[in-house]
Amino acid sequence: VERLRWNERNKPSLPRERRLCRFCREKVEDPPHALFKCMANADLIMQRNCFMCKVTSELPQYATFYSDSWVLFRALLAEKKVIELFAKFAHKVLGIFYATEIVYTT
């Protein structure tokens, strides 16, 4: 996630609109998309559903944040009650993404 922003392994950085998600290949692969929006990987969806169930049981108001992934991302970063849970979830999601090859569009 976000790795296509930088020059890496003799490959130039790509403009934002060309940094497509390695799973859905439709949207820009950024942290909120990876964590909350991509629906093209079953393990990712399972991890997200589990995480959101835990978050909304602790903080029910976060169920309404789910429609705007950037708002939810920023809100969870600032929420002390779930920051440890969020960090573990992000780590799992990054593991899923890094286990799959990056999509380089031309």
ChimeraX attribute file (.defattr): number of C-alpha atoms within 10 A of each C-alpha:
attribute: neighborCount
match mode: 1-to-1
recipient: residues
	/A:1	21
	/A:2	13
	/A:3	13
	/A:4	21
	/A:5	13
	/A:6	11
	/A:7	11
	/A:8	10
	/A:9	6
	/A:10	6
	/A:11	10
	/A:12	11
	/A:13	15
	/A:14	17
	/A:15	9
	/A:16	13
	/A:17	11
	/A:18	18
	/A:19	24
	/A:20	21
	/A:21	22
	/A:22	22
	/A:23	19
	/A:24	13
	/A:25	15
	/A:26	13
	/A:27	17
	/A:28	20
	/A:29	28
	/A:30	17
	/A:31	17
	/A:32	18
	/A:33	17
	/A:34	25
	/A:35	22
	/A:36	21
	/A:37	18
	/A:38	22
	/A:39	14
	/A:40	13
	/A:41	13
	/A:42	10
	/A:43	13
	/A:44	22
	/A:45	17
	/A:46	11
	/A:47	16
	/A:48	22
	/A:49	13
	/A:50	11
	/A:51	18
	/A:52	20
	/A:53	13
	/A:54	14
	/A:55	20
	/A:56	13
	/A:57	12
	/A:58	12
	/A:59	14
	/A:60	12
	/A:61	11
	/A:62	16
	/A:63	14
	/A:64	10
	/A:65	14
	/A:66	15
	/A:67	12
	/A:68	12
	/A:69	17
	/A:70	16
	/A:71	12
	/A:72	18
	/A:73	18
	/A:74	11
	/A:75	13
	/A:76	19
	/A:77	13
	/A:78	11
	/A:79	12
	/A:80	10
	/A:81	12
	/A:82	16
	/A:83	15
	/A:84	12
	/A:85	15
	/A:86	20
	/A:87	13
	/A:88	12
	/A:89	18
	/A:90	18
	/A:91	12
	/A:92	17
	/A:93	21
	/A:94	16
	/A:95	12
	/A:96	15
	/A:97	19
	/A:98	12
	/A:99	8
	/A:100	10
	/A:101	9
	/A:102	17
	/A:103	15
	/A:104	14
	/A:105	10
	/A:106	5
